Amino acid sequence: MESPRQSGPRHGAAIAAMLLSLASAPVFAQTAQDSGTTAAEAPVSGKLATRTQIVANNDELAMLTAGTEQALTDAVTRYQVIVKSGGWPQISSKKLAKGAKGEQVLLLRQRLIFENYLPFDTLGGPNGSLFDADMVEAVKAFQVNHGVAPTGTVGDRTLAELNIPAEVRLSTLIENQPRVAAYAQDLGRRAILVNIPSLQLETVEDGRVFSRHNIVAGKLDRPSPTLASTVSDVTFNPYWKIPASIVERDIVPHYLKDRSYLSRMQIRVFDGVGGPEIDPATVDWPSTSPERYFFRQDPGENNALATVKINFPNKFMVYMHDTPHRELFGSNARFESSGCIRVDQVQTVIDWVLRDQGDYAPEQYSQIIGTRQPYELKVQEPTSVRFMYLTAWATPEGAINFRPDIYHLDGKGFVLGQPEPRTAQSTN
């Protein structure tokens, strides 16, 4: 058996027998095209790898269900066989698209068969070395399961994902087994699942996804924590009670550069929580601790939390919320927050969380927001919250997903807690 890093096609009875032994039902992916009822979307540019939409009619399994642990165990077993057999071939072509022919297409077909994106019997057929319509769909499924825009063509990003060695994928699957076990504990019927590496949120009931949302998560130097909690309340037109760390890093530096910044952004400064409001011009900010004063932003169009936030008890003082910077949802690289989770089309989540409550109806949303007055509603139906760090997961229907280890936590036994900050230049 040749090395998995060799690039030539692998023929012969041994490789055929191994691929045949791996053959099973085709893998599934999140729907790459429009399906179900799509939530209203802001205009975006470029090709998005993920999108916000209601998928309740598609009967899609969530990232985390009662069957996820076993599905991940089965995936580990499959990849152990692949690794033991020598792994998969490396592809060298820089660009492959529908209509292409030749050795590199044959390699791509073999590569997709390894992970069951194409059936084994297509390998030896007349179109084995042709990039046909079936291969387009297989590439799209591969792209969706790896967080790549589903174009159906192989470019630089898809090529990089294809060429990650099988032993690395196996290690990633094993790394995520204790995470899945911890996040699944006491999950309950209804849950909001946030996966930081995939930059997505799912609203879930009985293991099925109601809606899927693009999110903005914590920056590399201000990473979002992982946690398990339960939704307590929803606050409309919230005040932003600004953490001291953000006051020190962002608010005071802005104010020192532009003395109109606080008034323009409707940020007030108080002599402690519940204390009297003070004039910020009277304070020597360069020599003052950021914890000395309490900073609060009023509700309104400038508010960093925008229209609403979803609260749940946690020691990290994070929450989910709307944002005035909705243009960020049009990017594939959405690690831009200070740790909290910003949610695209947040009203869909709010309506789902508060459904069937006598003190709320979806048509009230705009009316409540229009008052610009803080308004809190306790959540009556138990709804779990999981902030997860899954760089790999599997579903019982056969989808095996991988995402980049953005915070460099794999190999460190990380499951729950606050990741250490890092910079874009960090290698550890």
N, C-alpha and C positions, 0 to 999 in steps of 0.2 A: 504494500500500500504506500503510495507516494505521500510526501508532505502536503498538508493542507495549504501551504503557501505557494506550491507550484501552480503555474497558470495554464498549463495545457489541459485539454479535455481528458477525463478519466474514463477509460473504456474497460471492458472485460467483465467476466462473470462475477468477480468479487464485488465491484462497485455496484453492479446491477442488483445483486442479491441484497446488498446493504440498503440501497434505496428502496427496493421493494419491501424490505422488512419494516421500513419506516412509514410506508404508505398507509394512509387512513383517510377518514373523511377530510375534505378540504378545509383549510383554516378560514376563519372568519375575521372580519375587521369592522371597526366602526364604519357606518355608512359614509362613503367618501363623497357622494353626490347628494343633492337635495333630497330630503325624504321627510315624511311627516309634516307637521305644521312648523314652519320656520319662524322664529321670533324676529321681530323687526330688527334690522341691522343697520348700523351706520356705514356710510360708504368707506371702503377700504381699498388700498392699493396693493399691488403685488399678489403673490399666491400664498394664501393662508393654509397652514398645515392643519389647523383645527377651526371649528366655527361654533357659534352659539345657535342652538336650535332646540325646539321641543321635539322629542322623539318618542313620545308616549305611545304612539300607535305602532311602533316598530318592534316591540317586545325585545328590546336590547338588554343584555345583562350588564350590570354595573361593574366597575373596576374591582369592587370588593363585595363578595357575596358569601353565603354559607359554603359554597363549593369552591371558592378561590384557593384555599390551602391545598386541597387535593389536586386541583388543576395545575397548580405550581409544582407540586410533587411529581405529577405525570410529565410535566415539561422538563424537569430536571432529569428524569429517567431517559427521556427521548434524546436530550442533548448529550448525556453521558454515552449513549450508543454512538452518536455522531462523532464525538471526540475520540472515543476508543477506536473508531474505524478510520481515523486519520483526518477528520474535519472536512471542510468543504473547499472548493477551489477559489483562488483569487482571480478577480476580473480586472483586466488592464485597460480596456477600452474607455476613453474619456466620455463618450456619448453613445448611447444606444437608444433607438426609437423604433416605432412600428415600421415594418418594411425592411429593416436591416437583416443581413444574412451573414453566415460564416461562423468561424470557430468561437468568437467571443459570445455570440448569441447562444450557441450550444452550451457554452460554459454557464451563461446566465440561466438557461433553462435548467441545467443540472443543479445550479445553486438554489433556485426557487423550489425544486423538487425536494431538496434536503429538508426544508422547513415546511413542506407540504402546501406550498402556494400553487403548485401545478401537479396533476396526477403523473405517476410514474410512466404510464403507457404513452405519454407524449414524447418521451425522450428518443425513442427509436423510430418514430413515425416519419413521414415525408417532410413534415414541417419542423423537425427537431432543431434545425439551425436557422429557422425563420422567426423573426420577431413578429408574431401574428397577433390577432385580436385577443386571444386567450392570454397571451403573455402580457399584453397591456393591462388587462384586469388584474392579473397576478401581481404585477409590479405596483399597481395602485394599492392593492391590499397590503403588500409589504410596506409601502410608504406610510400608509395610515397607521400601521402597527409600530412604526418607528418614528412617528411625529414629523414626517416629511410631507410637504404639499403633494397631494396625489395627482401627479401629472401623467403617469403612465410611461414616462421616459426616464432613462437612467442618466443623470447628470452627476456633478461632483458630490453633492450631499448624499444621494442615494448610493453612489458607488462606495463612498466611505462607510456607510452602514452595511452594505453587502460584504465588504472586505474585512469587517471586524471578525477575528478568528472565533471558531466555535468554542474553544476553551475559555475565551473571555466571556462569551455569552453565557456559558454554563456557570462560570463564577458569579456573574451578575444575578442569575436566577437563584442560586444558593444564598447569596447575600440578602435577597429580599424575602426569603422564607420566614425568618423571625419577625420581620416587619409586618407581613400579612397576618401572621398569627396574633400579633399585638393589636393591630388596628381592627381586626374582626371581633375582638372580645367585646361582648355585651353591645353589639352594634344596634340591635333592635330592628323594627320593621321599617322605620323611616329614618333617612340619614342624608346629610349633606357631606359628600366626599370631595375633598380638595386634594389633588395630587400636585405637589409643587414641581417636580421635574417635567410633567406633561403640560403644566400651565392650564389645567382644566378643572372644572367643578361639575359634579353630577348631583342632581336631586334624585333620590332613590327611594322606592317603596317596594318591599318584598323582593329585593334583589333586582328589580327592573328600573331602568332609567326613565324618569319623566322628562327632564331637560338637561342639556349639557351646555356649559358656559365657558368661554374664554376668561381667563383671569390674569391679573398682574400680581406677581409675587415679589418677595424681598430681593433686594440687590445682593450681589456677592458679599459686600461689606456690611449688609444689614439683613441677613438671611431670615426667612420666615421659619418659625419653629414648627415642630410636629407635636400633635396633641390629640387628646380624646376628651370630648365634653358633650354638653347638651344645650341646645338653644334655649335661652331664657326669655328674651324679649327682642322686639324690633323697635328701633327709635327712628321716627321720621323727623326731618329737619334737625339733625343733631347738632349740638355744640361739638366742636373739636377741642377736646381737652388735650393740649399738646404735651407729649412726653418731654421730660427734661433733656433727653438725649437729642431730640429733634430741635429743641430750642437752642441747644449749644451748637449743633452742627449746621443748622439751616436758618432758623428764624433770626437769631441775633446777628449773624454775619450779614444777612440781607438788610436788616435794619441799620447796621453800621455803614453800609454802602448807600442806603437810600432811606432817609429819615421819614419819608412818607409811607414806607412799606407797611407798617403795622396798621395804620388807619385805612390805607387803601385796601388791605386784605381783611379788614374788619376783625383784627386780632386785638383783644384787650389784655391788659396785664393787671394782675391782682396781687395784693400783699398776702399771699397764701390762699389756699382753697377756702372760699367763703369770706375772705378778707375784702377790704375796700379796694376799689380800682385806683391805680396810681398812674402818674404821668411818666411814660418810659424815658422821657428826656431828662428826668431828674436822677437817673441811675447811671453809675459808672460801669457799663456793661463789660468792658474787657477784664475788670477785676472782680466781677460778681459771679458767684456760683449759679449755674442754670436752674438749680433747685430752689434758689432763694425766693423766686416769684412764680406765680401760677399764670400760664398763658392759655387763653381760650379764644377760639374763633367763633364768631356768631354764625347762625344759619344764613344761607343765601348762596348766590351764584358763585362766590369765591371760596366757599367752604370746601376744604380738602376732602370731606366725606360726602359732599354733594347732597343727595336727597335723603339717604337712609343708611342705617347700619344695622347689622345683625349681631347681637351680643350673646356670649356664652361664657361661663366662668372659666378662667384660666390664669395661671400665674405669670404669663408673658405679656398680659395687657394688650392682646391683639383681638381683632374682630374682622368681620367681612363688611364691605361697604361699597357704595356707589363712588363715582369719581367724576370731577369736572373734565378730566383729561381722557375722554373716551377714544381719542385718536390712537391711544396706545394699544387698543384692542385690534388695530389693523396691522400690528407687527407680529412676527413670529418669535422675537426675542423680547419677552415681556417681564424681565426681572428688573423692575423699576420702583418698587415700593420700599418703605422703611420697615417692613415686616408684616403688616396687615395685608389682607387679600382684597383686591379690588375686583368687582364682579361685573362682567358685561351683561346688559339687559337684566339688571338686578330686580326689576319689578316682577319678572317671571318667578324668581326665587321667592320674593316676598308673598306673592299670591299663593304659591304652593305651600309655604310655611304656615300661612294664616288661613288656609282654606277651611271652610265650614265653621269659622268662628263667628259668633253673633255680633261681635263688635267691629267687624271688618268685612268689606266687599271690594273686589278689584276696581269697581268704578269709583271708589272713594280715594284711590291712590292720588290722582291728580289734584283732587280737592284738598286733601291733607297737605300735600307738598305746596300748594298755592298759598296756604296760610303763612308759611315761613316761620311757624311756631313749633317748637319741640313738642313731640307727641309720642308717647310710649305705649306699646301694646304688649302685654304678657302673652307668650306663646302657650297655648293650652294643650296641644297634642305633642307628646314627647318626640323630639327630633334630634338624633345624634349628630355630632359634628366630628369629623376626622380631618385633621391636617396631616397628610401622609407624605412620605418620601419614598416613592416607589420608582426605582429605575428599571424594574421589570415586574410584570404581573401576567397572569394567565386567567382565562375564563373557561368555565366548563364546556362552552360551545366550541372551543378550539383556538381562540385568539391568543397569541403569545406576543406581548408588547414589550418594547425596550425604549428607554429614554436616556438622554445624556445625564451623567452624574455631575450636575451643574455646581453643586456645593462641595464636590470631592469628599463624599461621606462613605462611599463604598470601600470595603476593606477595613473599616474602623468599628464595626459592630454597632453602628448608629441605628436607633429605632425611634425613640421618643426624646424630645428635648429641644434645646436651643443650639443649633450648629454654631461653630466658631466662625467669625467673620473672616473673609479672605478677599483678596484683590484679583483683578483680571490677570495679573502677572504671576499669581501664586501657582506653584507646581505641586504643593503638598496638600 
